[in-house]
Structure formats: C-alpha cells, structure tokens
Amino acid sequence: MVMGLKIQIIDGKETDHSGLVEFCTTCGYQVAIASSGKKGLQCVKREKPDVVLLTFDPLDMSGVEILKKIKKSDDDMVVFSIVSSAELGIGALKLGAEHYFIKPYSVEEIKIVLERCIAIKKFKEAVKNSQHQHLERMAQSEFPMGKSMKDVYQQALVLAEEGNVPLLLVGEVGTEKELVARVIHIKSHQFTYPFVSINCKEERGRLLDAQLPKVQRGVEGQKEKAEEGEVREGGTIFLYHIEDLSKSDQLKVLRYLKSRKGRNSGTRGGVHRGKRIIAATTINIKGLVDKGKFNKELYQKISKRSLTIPPLRKRTNEIVPLAVHLVKRISKDYGKQVVKIDQEVINYLESYEWPGNVSELKNFIEHAVILTSSESIAMKEVEFNVSKKLMTLDALLMNGSFLSLDEIVSLYVNTVLKKVKGNKSKAAKILGVSRNTLKKKSFAL
C-alpha cells in the first residue's frame, strides 16, 4: 500500500474514531481530527490531506457549508461524508463528495473505499509523472523558446486546464501548431486518452467519422442525442487546416459540440468526459464565415478560446538559438560531428524572413547538416546546395544566387512534390504532366 496517505477527520461531536485511527496508523497513514468546521478548514488548507472524512452533524457551521468551502478551494480534494441517512449522503454526493457512510460506519467499509482511493492516487501520480516526462522530452527534442513563445506556452498550459472546451490555434504554415496542441493534450485531463491528428484538407471526413462519437438528430431535427458509448470516451482531436473542412464535416463537428451542451464534462468517477476539439488554421476564418463558406455557429464555438502563434520573422531573437539547437540535434541523428554555424550563415539566417517558419528552418538545417563535410555549416553549402532546393526565389536573389530556367522548373516541381508528401501521381496531376516528365524535371532531394 501507498504510505503517507493523509486523512483529515472533521467532526463536531466527540464521536469515537479510535477504531479508524488505529487501522490508519497500522497502515502507515497520517490521521488528524478537527473538532470544529473552522479548525477543519484551516487544517485542510494547511495540510492538504488526500482524504477528508466529514460528518454532517451540527458543528459551528453545517457539513454542507464545509463541503462547499472545501470544493471551492480545491475541487480535486477527495471528501467522504459521514451521515445519518442515505438522503443526506445523496445530497453530499451532489455537492461533490466521492462517497458517503451511514453512521455508525464500519471501519472495514472505510478500508475498502480507502484502498480504492489509494489506487486512484497512485494512478494520478503515475499520470502526473508521465506528463512531466513527456513535456521534458518534448522540450529537449524541440527547441529553445524566446519570450513570445514562452508566453504562448504558458497560455497553452492554462488552456489545458479548461477540460474539453474547444480551442482554435491560429498561425502561419510551419509555426508548430500541432506541437502546441500536443502540449495542451499532455497537460490536460485528456492525456490518458489518444491524441488524433486529422488533416481536413485530405481526409474529407474518413478519420472524423471514425473518431467522433455518432450523434443522431432528434425527431424535430434540432435535438442531438449522443450514444451511450460516448460517456467514457475522451482524448483530443486535432483538426488542422480546418478552413478546408467540408460543409458536411463542419456540421458533424458542430453537432458533436452541441450534443455535449448541458452535460457534465467533468473528469471524476467516469462521468462524461468527451473528446476535446482543438482546431488549427492558417487564415482568418471569419472571412470565410462572412462569405458563407464556413459555418458561423461552428466558428463561434471553436473560437471562444483561441491562441495565436507568431511567425518566426517576428521572433528573430529565436532564429539563431533554434538553428544551433537543430544543428546539434540533427547532427546527432545523422551521426555527424557538425557543431557550429559560420557567422556569414548566421547573418543570412537573421536576414531571411522564413515564410515556411520553423518547418522551413528545420528543412534548411537538415539539408545543410547532410551536405557539409566539416564541423561547421558554411555559406557555400547554403548558397549552392541548399538554397536552390529549398529557399524561395526572393531569398536566392537576395544572396546573389541566380538560377537557370531548368533550375527554376526543378525548384517548382520539387516544391509541389514536397507539398504532396512525395506522391508523384498527385504531383503530376497538379502540374498537368506525365509521371515520366515529372521524373525528368525533378532533382533528387
């Protein structure tokens, strides 16, 4: 059993709790008894016990009042009520108590419930440790943050505590919106459930149908009814490129969000938890709403909580530390000994606007690390080997690098291939050429 479980008894009468105290002491638990509501609340605030045993007998304040105050100060505090009737016990449950015992209570009964409480405590501790480890690994494998991204991170942690309230992430392509969504998921009560990422541009409802609980329309077409299977479901659905969500899929998401209205979305005792919707967009969806291309009600629901992620060009102080971090990480991944970046390249990194943001910088550094044969990334690799493949024409011209017509065609072809994740048939269709022509016009990345 877990040692050190702290139990606070609050009882206004001189009730004999010796049997319970003896049992708890034998098990290694800490037990304290307060003879009044005021003292009890002070003890709870100071000692932060794992369990409070509260009698509903008349004290200097009522048991109901004490229970309300405890729950107001710490909703996660586990409270067991000791009552004289089942009616009072049910009332205590409605106020947030986890369990009730009818006097005279049985120590054996309390023992069983405490053992269950211990199991829950162990589970919560394991979850908390796992959350911390996940966030630590993410921080080490991702990148150092400047003030603006630290602000975003702190806001994300606050939003994570808001249960399954929908959330909208706004940011340009490559600003790591999914990373922010994962931080929110890890830090939230949804953590023990899956994180499902859905590309609204490509999936067209297939994954959405599989992940959202089925919702049926009511007789009048306005009432929504969630199936019983929804009750214990949880997790996070990350909908990126939500601006490309089809109108039928917009209605599916809206119907699901409306089906939760009025339901208890808490996390205690297996009550309805539901899946949290985190949406992400690269554009101003309000403009689509005004044009009738996006459901107004859905937009209103997902945008009540929003978080804007600034582009990399507005975080110039982060570019070099991020680049250095990526060089070390990627160099290790490829078994190379690249440890620094030449000053000329640093100047280039700071002057370039990074329209692809962090994703573009990652690609840039990865190719530079692969191509360099020394311990340092020099400008010659950037100009002649990386920029022609990855950079925009503006960036190339800015550095005095001119391309032939064939190189420009190859640059565009490979950009399209990258956008469609290497799908040659899809790229050929977009470009209006055959696969053989596509192969001739592209170069190997």
N, C-alpha and C positions, 0 to 999 in steps of 0.2 A: 504493500500500500504506500501511497504518497505520504511522506512525513511532512509535518509542519502545517497541516490544514488548520486554518484559524477560524474558530467558531465563536460568535458573539450571541449570548442569550440576553434578551430584553424582557424582563418580567416584573411587573409592578407589585406582585404578591410574593409572599415568602413561600413559593412553591418548591417542593423538594426535587431538585435536579441532580441529586447525588449519584444516582444510577447512571445517568447520561454522562456526567463529568468523569466518573470512574472509567466508563467504557472509552471515552475520548482520550483520556490520559494514557490508558493502556495502549491505545493505538498510536500514540505519539502526537495527537492533535493538541492544539492550544485552545483552551476554553476560558472565556471571561463572562461574568454575569453582571448586568447593569440593572439596578432596582427601579429605575425610572426612565421614562421616554427621553428626557433631556440628556441624562447621562449616557443612555444608549446611543443616541445620535452622535454625541461627542466621541464616543468610543469608535463608532463606525467610521466617522470622518478621520479620526487619528490613526486607527489601526488597520483600516481597510481589510476587514475579515473576508474569508472566502464564502462563509455562510452566516446568515443571521437567523436565529430562531426567535420569533416574535410572538408573544402572547397577545391575545385580543381582549384581555381583561382590562377593566378601567385602570388607567395609570394617571400620571399628571397630564397626559394627553392621550387621545384614543389610539388604538392599534392602527386604525385606518389612516389617521393623520401621520403616524410614524412611518408606515409603509409608503405613503405618498412622498414623504420627505426623502426617504432613502432612495426611492426610484428616481426622484427628480435630480438628486445629486449624482447618482450612478445607476443608470438603467441596467447595467450588466451585473449588479450585485445580486447574489442568489439569496432569496428570502423564503424561509419556511415559516408558515404561520401555525400557531397552536391555538385552536379554537374550541368553543364549547358545542358547536353544531356544524353540520355539513353546509347549512345555509351561509353561515359566516365564512366558512372555508372557501366556498364558491365565490363569494364576494371578494375574498383576498386574492384568489386566482385572477379575477377580472382586473384587479389593481396591479397585477404584475408578479405576485408570489408564484414560486415554482411548484410548491406543494403545500398541503396542509395536513395537520394531525389533529384528531379529535381527542380532547382530554377524557380520561387520563391516557396519555400517549404511551406507546410501547417502545422501549429502548431498542428492541430488535427491529421494529419497523423503521425507526430513525436510522439504524445501522444500514439497512438495505438502501435507503434513499441516499445516505451519505456516500456509500460505495459507488452509487451511480454518479453522484456529484463529483467524486474523485476522478472517475473515468472521463467525465466531461472536462474537468480541469486539466488532466493530462493531455487530452486531445487539443484543447485550446492552446496549451503551452507548446505542443508539437507544431501546431499550425503557425503560431507566432514565430517560433524559431525558423521554420521553413520559409515564412515570408521574409524574414530578415536575411536569410542566406540567399534567397532569390534576388533580393534588391542589392545585396552586396556583390553578387556575381555580375549582375547587370551593370552596376556602377563600374566594376573593374574592366568588363569586356567592352563597354561602350565608350564613353568619352568624358573628359573633364568639362564642367559647366561653368559658364560665366554668370554674372548676376542675373541677366534676363532669363536664362534657362533655369537657374536656381529658383527664381520666382515662379516659373511655370511648374517646376517640380513640386514646390510647396503647395501651390494651388491644387495640383493633381492629388496630393495626399489628403487635402481637406475634402475634395470632391469624392474621394474613395470612401469616406465615412458616411456618405449620404445614401446608403442602402442601394436599391436598384433604380434610383432616379435616372432618367435618360440624360445623356450628355452629348454635346456637339463639340468636336475638335476642329478648329479652323486653321489652315496653314497651307503654304505652297507645297508643290511636289518636292519630296525629299527632305521634309522638315522633321521626319521621325515621329509622325503622329501615332503610328502603331506602337512605338516604344512607350510613348506617354500613356496610351490606352492600357498597355500591359502593366505599367507601374500602378495604375489605378486598380486594375484587376487584382494584382498581387496583394495590394494593401487593403483590399475590401473584404467584406464577408463572403464574397463570391469566390474567393481564392481556391477553396476546396473543390470547386466545380470547373469545368473546362472553359478555356478561352478560345472562341471560334472566330476566325478572321474571314470575312466574306467580301470579295471584290464585286461590287454592284455593277461594274461595267461589263464583267464577263459572265458571272454566274447566272444572271437572269432568273433568280428565284429557286434554283435547284437546291442549293445548300440552305437557303432561307426556309423552304418548306420542311426540310429535314430537322432544322434547329428550333424553329418557333413552335410552341405548343399549338395544336389545332384549335381554332376558335370558330364557333358556329354562330351564325346570325340568329337572332331571336325571331319570333313569329312576326313582329312588326318591322323587322329589318333594322331596328335601332339598338336592340339589346344584344350584348355579346355574352357568350357563355363559354368559359374555359373548361376543358375536360379535366376530370379528376386527376389525371396523370400530371397535370401542371403543378399540383400542390407542393411536391417536394423537389421540383426542378429548380436549378439555379445555374449560375455561370454568366459569362459575358459574351455577347455577340457584338463583334466589332465590324461595322458596316462602313468600309471606306469607298470613296467615290460615290457617296450617297446621292450626289446630284444626278447620277446615271441610273438610279433605281427606277425601274419601270412603274407606271401608274398602278398596275395591278399589285405589284410588290409593295408599293407605298401604302396601299390600303391594307395589306396583310400586317405590316408593321403597326400601322395606326390601330387596327382592330385589336391587335395583341396588347398594345399600351392601354387602350380603353377598357379592355377586359379586366385589367388589374385595378381599375378605379374602385375605391371603397374597400378593397381587400386589405387585410393585414399583411404588409410586406416586411414584417419583422423577421428575425432570424432565430427566435427561440422556439425550442420544442418542435421543430419540423413544421412550423407554420409556413404558409405560402411565402416563398422566397422569390421566385420568379427569375427570369433571365434579365440581366441588365443590358440595355441597348446603348452602345457608345458609337456614335456616327462620326464620320470624318469627311471633310470636304476641302477642295482647293479653291472654291469660288464662293461668291456671295449668293447663297441660296435664296435670299429674299428677292433677288432679281428674278429668279425662276418662278417664285410664287406670284409675283406681280404679273408675269407673262402667262400664268395659268399652266406652267409646266411642272410645278411641284405642289403637292397637296398642302394647302395652307394650314390645316389643323395639325398635320404631322409636323410641319416646320415649327409651329408654336410649341408643340410638346417636347421636341428634341432640343430646342434652342433656349429653353428656360435656364438651363445650366450650360454654359459654353466656355471654352478655353481657347485662346488664340496663341499659336506658336509662331514667334517671329522668325522671318527668314534669316539665313546665315549672313547676308550682306548687312543686316542691322545688328549683327553680333560679331563685328570684326575682331574684337579682342579675344574671341574664342577660336578663330581660324587656325592660328599657329599652334597653340596648345593642343588643339584637336588633331591637327596634322601630325605633330610629333608623337602623340599618343597612338595614332593609327599606324605610323611607320613602325613603331616598336611592336605593336600587336600583330600586324600583317607580316612583318619580317620574321617573327617567331613562328607564325603559321606556315610560312614557306621555307623555314629552315635556313634563313639568310641572316647576314650579320649587318644589315643596314641600321645605323644608329642615329644618323643626323640628316639635316636638310641644309643645303648650301644657302647662304644669305640671299643670293640672287633669286633662288626659287621662293624663298620666304617673301621677298618683295613682290614677286609675281602672285603668290597666294593671297596676299593682303590687298592687291590692286584689282583682282578679278572679282566679279560680282556673284559668281556661283548661282546661276539660275536654277541648277539642279540641287542646290543646297547641300545638306550633309551627305546625301546619297551620291551626289556627283563628286564631292571631295573624297569619299571613300573609294570610288572607282578610280579617281585620279591617282591617289596614293598607292592603291593596289597595283596598278599598271606600272607606276614609277618604280616600286619596290621590285617587281618581277624583272623589269628591264635593266636596272642598274647592276653593274658588276663590282661596284666598290662599296665602301661603308657609308657613303653619303649620296643623297639624291642631288644630281647636278642639273643645271639648266638644259644641257644638251639632250638629256633623256626626255625632259618635259617638252621641249620645243619640237624635236624631230620624231619622237616615238609615241608620246602620249597625246599631245595636243591635237595631232592630226586625226586621231581616232575618237577622242572624247570631248574636246572642247568645242565651243561654238565658234562660228566664223568671226564674230567680233573679237573674241579673245585671241584668235590666231593673228588677225590683222594688227591688233594692238601690240603684239610682240614681234611684228615684222615678219611673220611666217605666212608666205603666200602659197596657195595650192593650185595645182593644175586642175583642169576641168574634170579629168578622170578621178582625181583625188576627191573633189567635191562630191561627185556622184557616189563614190565609195563611202564617203563620210555619211551621206544621207541614207544610203542603203543600210549601212550598219546601225545607224541611229534607229531606223524603223525596226530592224531585226531585234535590237535591244528592247524596244518598247513592247514587242510581241513575244518577248522571252525566248527568242531563237526559233519561233515557229515559222519555217521557211515558206510553207504553203500560204499562211496568213499574210506574211510579208509580201510575197509575190502578188497576191490578190490586191493588196493595198496599193502597190506600186504599178499594177497593171502589166506585169511581165511574167514570163515563164520561170519555173524554178531554175532551169539551166542558165537563163540570162541573169537571174538573181545571183547565182553562184559566181558567174564571171565578174559581175560588178562589185561584189563584196570582197573584203580582205579579211584574213583570219585575225580574230582578236586574241 
